[in-house]
């Protein structure tokens, strides 16, 4: 995807470009300013406040912030670390497992989920430095028999497409191909099962499967497993002794269990199973500590070198954090592996992770050589991490991440985005309710679900979202990965080989295509 294509002019782009994280609490400012008509938004905010406190206090220290936010969001265990002016500061609270409680410390290992993608991208760039890979060479150079639907359309698929989420194919297929060394290869052999949306480079759509494919390319080039390659290229040279992939050895180390909170009155439940399929290791399988994550972050901010060990060339490290693809509608885009947004005009280079009962966050501010790593063992953890990040940026760097104001929209603009949207693992029904949208998401669970807790018998997830622009809607107090919903036209495959403009919904980076009207019977869940 060319940079110009990604940033095509759009009349609805907000004067201040928005990011998911800057939009999280936008509803509070809307209610105060009275920008939108009706009383439904204040009522929605009040409902949130009944369940969870809406405003975090100002904290005197990192430890106080971690303790306060973990308690506020009912997080079993949380740990955080900050790098500032060359010093590291640590905080921890809670327990590793509510059934067998052991105190969390900064040395406790947590799943880091999709932060693993930055490790995969780093390994690729280390091999680029060695002349073994090239970001813009078609992937079929290394995997000539790659089985994708519409093979001719994917002849130009490159490593850069894989690492900046512009593959064009669906990203959330979790192939359970066993725990053997052939797990990645066996999963890649099933890529003809993956739904194809568009040609490479056309649309940003978050893609786990793309990183699995990148992991397989690493295996082919290195002649060893992905896990051993990442260990040799990154973990061992950096002395990241608290970082590994899932194995039985973890029982000998302080390791957290993930938790879910399906019922607030019943409390946290240990999430089972603990491990992900090995096929997902390149996309989200690493286990680490906050201290090790700061080492990894420091290496990147020092342009590829740490404590005498050079992992990347300066050119490669800088290339990773150049935002080559961008959303037209919010301040969000990707370099090589890294997600990049802005606050007060300062680039924030970051990545999060969400796996079975774990939430993780790593943010770097290279301009200030600042980083914060946070790990929680709760599927509510991103709420706490977002609040602590906001506090840390304000406390250490005087960077404001307050939210911009939404804008009023007429009913016809809202009506234009209503309807049913579908993707292989879910259905979204969107209705207009007065001055906002009511959205219901019903997951479709396949034979190889991401989590054993998934079920089609559960009621749909519901979101009430208000307009921040013609194409961007925000949910008051929503979870960070769900609080921003975009609606726009994208070039998707139609009849034959043509690309046809289609209305899509994008949430959490994933897209779904509009397939018709929402049920005329209206919402299934009282909004």
TORMIKOL-332405 format. One record per residue (C-alpha): x, y, z; residue number from 1; residue in one letter. Coordinates in pm, whole numbers, plus 50000, padded with zeros to 5 digits. Each point is the difference from the previous one (the first is absolute). Layout:
BEGIN
    east   north      up     n   res
       X       Y       Z   NUM     a
...
END
This chain:
BEGIN
    east   north      up     n   res
   50000   50000   50000     1     x
   50141   50336   49911     2     x
   50012   50274   50261     3     x
   49786   50227   49785     4     x
   49734   49737   49957     5     x
   49981   49944   50374     6     x
   49955   50369   50064     7     x
   49751   50084   49727     8     x
   49813   50323   50063     9     x
   49682   49964   50199    10     x
   49765   50283   50090    11     x
   49895   49836   50325    12     x
   50345   49973   50158    13     x
   49994   50182   50332    14     x
   50199   50318   50036    15     x
   50181   49813   50279    16     x
   50063   49648   49877    17     x
   49872   49737   50240    18     x
   50149   49681   50137    19     x
   49825   49715   50179    20     x
   50178   50080   50321    21     x
   49923   50375   49982    22     x
   49635   49926   49933    23     x
   49943   49766   50292    24     x
   49838   50251   50235    25     x
   49867   50246   49745    26     x
   49644   49960   50126    27     x
   50071   50174   50328    28     x
   50097   50322   49822    29     x
   49699   49968   49771    30     x
   49759   49983   50290    31     x
   50151   50309   50158    32     x
   50009   50206   49683    33     x
   49656   49901   49874    34     x
   50123   49960   49643    35     x
   49738   49742   49908    36     x
   49627   50017   50046    37     x
   49795   49763   50216    38     x
   50065   49845   50339    39     x
   50111   49655   49895    40     x
   50375   50066   50024    41     x
   49992   50141   50355    42     x
   49785   49705   50099    43     x
   50254   49763   49848    44     x
   50280   50172   50192    45     x
   49801   49981   50322    46     x
   49940   49629   49943    47     x
   50373   49946   49960    48     x
   50069   50195   50318    49     x
   49764   49776   50196    50     x
   50207   49697   49904    51     x
   50350   50149   49995    52     x
   50141   50332   50122    53     x
   50033   50224   49695    54     x
   50286   50225   50107    55     x
   50342   49893   50120    56     x
   50159   50215   50272    57     x
   50339   50159   49957    58     x
   50264   49775   50153    59     x
   50319   50086   50185    60     x
   50206   49707   49869    61     x
   50006   49715   49751    62     x
   49928   49753   50280    63     x
   49696   50200   50109    64     x
   49876   50020   49641    65     x
   50035   49624   49948    66     x
   49834   49916   50331    67     x
   49720   50249   49943    68     x
   49915   49895   49645    69     x
   50028   49627   50072    70     x
   49754   50047   50288    71     x
   49773   50228   49797    72     x
   49964   49741   49723    73     x
   50009   49688   50219    74     x
   50326   49870   49849    75     x
   50141   49695   50185    76     x
   50363   50091   49931    77     x
   50189   50278   49824    78     x
   50360   50105   49956    79     x
   50152   50302   49827    80     x
   50342   50144   49927    81     x
   50109   50342   49876    82     x
   50326   50102   49831    83     x
   50068   50373   50050    84     x
   50332   50187   49984    85     x
   50182   49668   49988    86     x
   49844   49874   50324    87     x
   49747   49720   50043    88     x
   49709   50021   50242    89     x
   49788   49697   50091    90     x
   49659   49936   50154    91     x
   49793   49689   50069    92     x
   49680   49907   50176    93     x
   49762   49708   50045    94     x
   50037   49627   49945    95     x
   50095   49766   49719    96     x
   49693   49776   50035    97     x
   49683   50052   50205    98     x
   49970   49625   50065    99     x
   50361   49960   50116   100     x
   50107   50355   50090   101     x
   50366   50093   49986   102     x
   50105   50368   50006   103     x
   50079   50159   49663   104     x
   50347   50154   49977   105     x
   50185   50173   49715   106     x
   50161   49660   49931   107     x
   49667   49825   49941   108     x
   49959   49872   49646   109     x
   49684   50082   49805   110     x
   49885   49927   49648   111     x
   50073   50314   49795   112     x
   49769   49907   49710   113     x
   50042   50207   49687   114     x
   50304   50189   50128   115     x
   50158   49679   49865   116     x
   49937   50144   49653   117     x
   50267   50263   50060   118     x
   50246   49720   50085   119     x
   49908   49824   49675   120     x
   50047   50324   49806   121     x
   50332   50059   50175   122     x
   50120   49651   49903   123     x
   49902   50069   49639   124     x
   50192   50327   50000   125     x
   50307   49828   50150   126     x
   49988   49762   49702   127     x
   49956   50296   49764   128     x
   50321   50140   50149   129     x
   50172   49669   49916   130     x
   49878   50013   49642   131     x
   49787   49687   50046   132     x
   49663   50177   49969   133     x
   49856   50305   49827   134     x
   49682   50176   50113   135     x
   49877   50067   49647   136     x
   50073   49665   49836   137     x
   49691   49779   49947   138     x
   49956   49740   50275   139     x
   49986   49728   49734   140     x
   50376   50046   49963   141     x
   50029   49797   50322   142     x
   49668   49811   50000   143     x
   49930   49933   49630   144     x
   49707   49766   50065   145     x
   49813   50239   50232   146     x
   49636   49886   49974   147     x
   49783   50312   49992   148     x
   49665   50056   49834   149     x
   50034   50221   49690   150     x
   50373   49917   49961   151     x
   50052   50242   49714   152     x
   49875   50290   50211   153     x
   50250   49910   50273   154     x
   50305   49961   49779   155     x
   50118   50340   50128   156     x
   49955   49919   50371   157     x
   50317   50110   50184   158     x
   50144   49985   50350   159     x
   49922   50371   50036   160     x
   49630   49924   49941   161     x
   50016   49729   50268   162     x
   50167   50228   50253   163     x
   49776   50308   49952   164     x
   49665   49819   49987   165     x
   49921   50064   49634   166     x
   49997   49636   49886   167     x
   49650   50013   49856   168     x
   49899   49668   50159   169     x
   49818   49925   50324   170     x
   50213   50011   50313   171     x
   49830   49790   50264   172     x
   50030   49633   49911   173     x
   50138   49801   50293   174     x
   50116   49673   49854   175     x
   50059   49732   50262   176     x
   50281   49809   49833   177     x
   50156   49848   50310   178     x
   50305   50085   50205   179     x
   50261   49847   49773   180     x
   50271   50183   49811   181     x
   49784   49980   49687   182     x
   49714   50201   50153   183     x
   50065   50312   49791   184     x
   50059   49812   49676   185     x
   49683   49795   50051   186     x
   49798   50315   50063   187     x
   50138   50173   49690   188     x
   49893   49696   49797   189     x
   49641   50090   50095   190     x
   50013   50362   49883   191     x
   49763   49921   49714   192     x
   49727   49991   50270   193     x
   50056   50368   50078   194     x
   49746   50253   49874   195     x
   50150   50255   49761   196     x
   49873   50358   50016   197     x
   50208   50195   49751   198     x
   50340   50018   49833   199     x
   50310   50063   50214   200     x
   50059   50363   50091   201     x
   49642   50123   49958   202     x
   49857   50002   50355   203     x
   50137   49989   50356   204     x
   49841   49699   50173   205     x
   50165   49851   50308   206     x
   50149   49667   49897   207     x
   50126   49733   50240   208     x
   50031   49750   49717   209     x
   50237   50234   49818   210     x
   50244   49982   50290   211     x
   49973   49622   50011   212     x
   50102   50003   49635   213     x
   50291   50233   50080   214     x
   50103   49756   50272   215     x
   50005   49719   49746   216     x
   50219   50209   49767   217     x
   50245   50040   50291   218     x
   50002   49622   50045   219     x
   50071   49937   49632   220     x
   50286   50250   49985   221     x
   50158   49901   50332   222     x
   49951   49625   49964   223     x
   49870   49976   50358   224     x
   49677   50048   50189   225     x
   49856   50347   50040   226     x
   50044   49980   50377   227     x
   50367   49908   49986   228     x
   50065   50264   49733   229     x
   49849   50279   50214   230     x
   50199   49875   50298   231     x
   50323   50007   49802   232     x
   49933   50332   49825   233     x
   49852   50200   50290   234     x
   49945   49840   50340   235     x
   50344   49851   50066   236     x
   50207   50298   49875   237     x
   49790   50238   50213   238     x
   50022   49779   50308   239     x
   49620   49979   50020   240     x
   50004   49706   50240   241     x
   49643   50062   50116   242     x
   49860   49965   49649   243     x
   49908   49676   49826   244     x
   49732   49815   49812   245     x
   49744   49777   50178   246     x
   50157   49683   50134   247     x
   49989   49770   50302   248     x
   50301   50192   50133   249     x
   49767   50285   50096   250     x
   49881   49805   50306   251     x
   50347   50059   50148   252     x
   49965   50379   49976   253     x
   49752   50250   50151   254     x
   49737   50007   49725   255     x
   49654   50155   50000   256     x
   49672   49836   49898   257     x
   49753   50190   49786   258     x
   49657   50097   50130   259     x
   49660   50088   49860   260     x
   49718   50193   50161   261     x
   49682   49877   49832   262     x
   49792   50086   50307   263     x
   50107   50288   50223   264     x
   49810   49866   50300   265     x
   50157   49655   49966   266     x
   50345   50154   49967   267     x
   50309   49901   49806   268     x
   50034   49650   49859   269     x
   50324   49835   49893   270     x
   50006   49983   49621   271     x
   50047   49654   49852   272     x
   50181   49891   49792   273     x
   50314   50192   50092   274     x
   50203   49962   49680   275     x
   49924   50099   49641   276     x
   50050   49768   49703   277     x
   50368   49995   49899   278     x
   49895   50120   49653   279     x
   49937   50340   50165   280     x
   50341   50044   50160   281     x
   50125   50242   49733   282     x
   49685   50209   50040   283     x
   49953   49984   50377   284     x
   50174   49718   50185   285     x
   50283   50161   50199   286     x
   50009   49999   50382   287     x
   50202   50277   50167   288     x
   50055   50240   50289   289     x
   49975   50379   50011   290     x
   50375   50029   50055   291     x
   50079   49797   49688   292     x
   49749   50203   49800   293     x
   50180   50318   50101   294     x
   50328   49847   49881   295     x
   49837   49925   49664   296     x
   49856   50353   49986   297     x
   50331   50159   50094   298     x
   50176   49810   49721   299     x
   49751   50139   49749   300     x
   50027   50356   50129   301     x
   50379   49972   49989   302     x
   49960   49914   49631   303     x
   50074   49631   50017   304     x
   50269   49973   50268   305     x
   49989   49922   50372   306     x
   50285   49957   50249   307     x
   50249   49921   49727   308     x
   49774   49757   49811   309     x
   49890   50116   49655   310     x
   49675   49836   49897   311     x
   49912   50227   49707   312     x
   50178   50252   49785   313     x
   49906   50359   50076   314     x
   49830   50018   49660   315     x
   49786   49694   50073   316     x
   49897   50121   50346   317     x
   49899   50341   49863   318     x
   49808   49843   49711   319     x
   49790   49799   50244   320     x
   49856   50315   50155   321     x
   49928   50196   49683   322     x
   49623   49999   49949   323     x
   49958   49880   49643   324     x
   49627   49925   50007   325     x
   49734   50211   50167   326     x
   49628   50003   50056   327     x
   49810   50272   49819   328     x
   49776   50056   50299   329     x
   50194   49966   50326   330     x
   50356   50070   50107   331     x
   50122   49645   49969   332     x
   50234   49813   49773   333     x
   50289   49757   49979   334     x
   50368   49997   49938   335     x
   50165   49657   49997   336     x
   49830   49816   50285   337     x
   49948   50313   50212   338     x
   49673   50192   50030   339     x
   50057   50377   49995   340     x
   49768   50275   50126   341     x
   50059   50356   50123   342     x
   49936   50204   50313   343     x
   50077   50372   50012   344     x
   50172   49946   49666   345     x
   50241   49742   50148   346     x
   50018   49651   49840   347     x
   49901   49720   50238   348     x
   50139   49671   49873   349     x
   49816   49713   50161   350     x
   49831   49663   49990   351     x
   49750   49820   50218   352     x
   49912   49639   50059   353     x
   49680   49812   50086   354     x
   49999   49624   50053   355     x
   49815   49753   50222   356     x
   49937   50210   50311   357     x
   50311   50218   49956   358     x
   50038   50360   49883   359     x
   50338   50160   49931   360     x
   50126   50339   49885   361     x
   50339   50133   49891   362     x
   50038   50366   49909   363     x
   50314   50187   49900   364     x
   50056   50371   49946   365     x
   50333   50004   49811   366     x
   50008   50380   49993   367     x
   50030   49996   50380   368     x
   50164   49657   50035   369     x
   49707   49899   50218   370     x
   49822   49667   50020   371     x
   49733   49834   50211   372     x
   49921   49628   50010   373     x
   49687   49865   50171   374     x
   49877   49645   50048   375     x
   49672   49879   50152   376     x
   49832   49664   50048   377     x
   49649   50119   49920   378     x
   49793   50052   49688   379     x
   49908   50340   50152   380     x
   50368   50090   50021   381     x
   50015   50244   49708   382     x
   49770   50236   50191   383     x
   50247   50020   50288   384     x
   50298   50021   49765   385     x
   49845   50285   49804   386     x
   49946   50202   50317   387     x
   50352   49935   50128   388     x
   50148   50093   49662   389     x
   49811   50328   50000   390     x
   50123   50072   50351   391     x
   50360   49909   49909   392     x
   50012   50215   49686   393     x
   49865   50295   50196   394     x
   50216   49939   50310   395     x
   50334   49928   49833   396     x
   49979   50188   49668   397     x
   49717   50255   50041   398     x
   49835   49847   49692   399     x
   49625   50044   49993   400     x
   49784   49722   49860   401     x
   49667   50165   50073   402     x
   49730   49931   49748   403     x
   49870   50230   49725   404     x
   49634   50098   49980   405     x
   49757   49801   49786   406     x
   49794   50176   49737   407     x
   49625   50013   49935   408     x
   49865   49787   49716   409     x
   49664   49997   49829   410     x
   49780   49690   49998   411     x
   50064   49931   49633   412     x
   50376   49972   50063   413     x
   49937   49748   50276   414     x
   49746   49811   49791   415     x
   50254   49966   49719   416     x
   50218   49765   50206   417     x
   49728   49781   50151   418     x
   49957   49643   49886   419     x
   50140   49649   50044   420     x
   50376   49950   49969   421     x
   50159   49657   49980   422     x
   50340   49835   50027   423     x
   50090   49636   50033   424     x
   49985   50002   50381   425     x
   49725   50248   50079   426     x
   49691   50199   49904   427     x
   49952   50369   50086   428     x
   49652   50152   49991   429     x
   49992   50380   50007   430     x
   49691   50213   50068   431     x
   49954   50373   50054   432     x
   49844   50084   50336   433     x
   49926   50373   50015   434     x
   50339   50176   49985   435     x
   50229   49696   50008   436     x
   50057   49643   49882   437     x
   49913   49680   50180   438     x
   50224   49711   49891   439     x
   49963   49632   50085   440     x
   50284   49759   49924   441     x
   49919   49629   49994   442     x
   50314   49782   49976   443     x
   50003   49696   49771   444     x
   50211   49727   50157   445     x
   50177   49757   49769   446     x
   50149   49659   50080   447     x
   50329   50158   50110   448     x
   49902   50293   50224   449     x
   50249   50245   50146   450     x
   49864   49927   50347   451     x
   49808   49710   50148   452     x
   49776   50260   50168   453     x
   49857   50111   49666   454     x
   49642   49897   49935   455     x
   49730   50093   49753   456     x
   49747   49944   50278   457     x
   50115   50312   50181   458     x
   49804   50323   49940   459     x
   50155   50241   49748   460     x
   50250   50260   50111   461     x
   49835   50341   49992   462     x
   50145   50344   49934   463     x
   49835   50341   49996   464     x
   50216   50242   49802   465     x
   49978   50372   49923   466     x
   50144   50179   49694   467     x
   50340   50164   50014   468     x
   49996   50050   49623   469     x
   49801   49877   49703   470     x
   50191   49673   50008   471     x
   50120   49964   50361   472     x
   49785   49906   50300   473     x
   50105   49966   50363   474     x
   49856   49802   50291   475     x
   49997   50171   50343   476     x
   50224   49811   50239   477     x
   50038   49711   49758   478     x
   50291   49760   50009   479     x
   50299   50145   49808   480     x
   49983   49744   49719   481     x
   49625   50052   49955   482     x
   49947   50368   50069   483     x
   50061   50133   49648   484     x
   49800   49880   49699   485     x
   50068   50120   49647   486     x
   49768   49983   49699   487     x
   50138   50062   49650   488     x
   50017   49866   49646   489     x
   50276   49756   49911   490     x
   50093   49828   49671   491     x
   49900   49636   50055   492     x
   49980   49707   49760   493     x
   49676   49987   49805   494     x
   49901   49781   49709   495     x
   50299   49864   49814   496     x
   50326   50177   50072   497     x
   49866   50354   50029   498     x
   50032   50208   50315   499     x
   49669   50163   50090   500     x
   49942   50277   50258   501     x
   49823   49844   50298   502     x
   49881   50147   50329   503     x
   50201   49857   50290   504     x
   50010   50026   50377   505     x
   50340   49996   50170   506     x
   50033   49933   50372   507     x
   50316   49895   50180   508     x
   50169   50022   49661   509     x
   49781   49723   49855   510     x
   49760   50064   49714   511     x
   49655   49862   49926   512     x
   49807   50053   49675   513     x
   49647   50139   49983   514     x
   49772   49726   49867   515     x
   49653   50147   50050   516     x
   49761   50168   50238   517     x
   50003   49942   50374   518     x
   49703   49797   50125   519     x
   49683   50206   49977   520     x
   49895   49864   50339   521     x
   50263   50223   50155   522     x
   50262   49934   50268   523     x
   49997   49667   50180   524     x
   50148   50162   50312   525     x
   49840   50299   50170   526     x
   50233   50291   49940   527     x
END
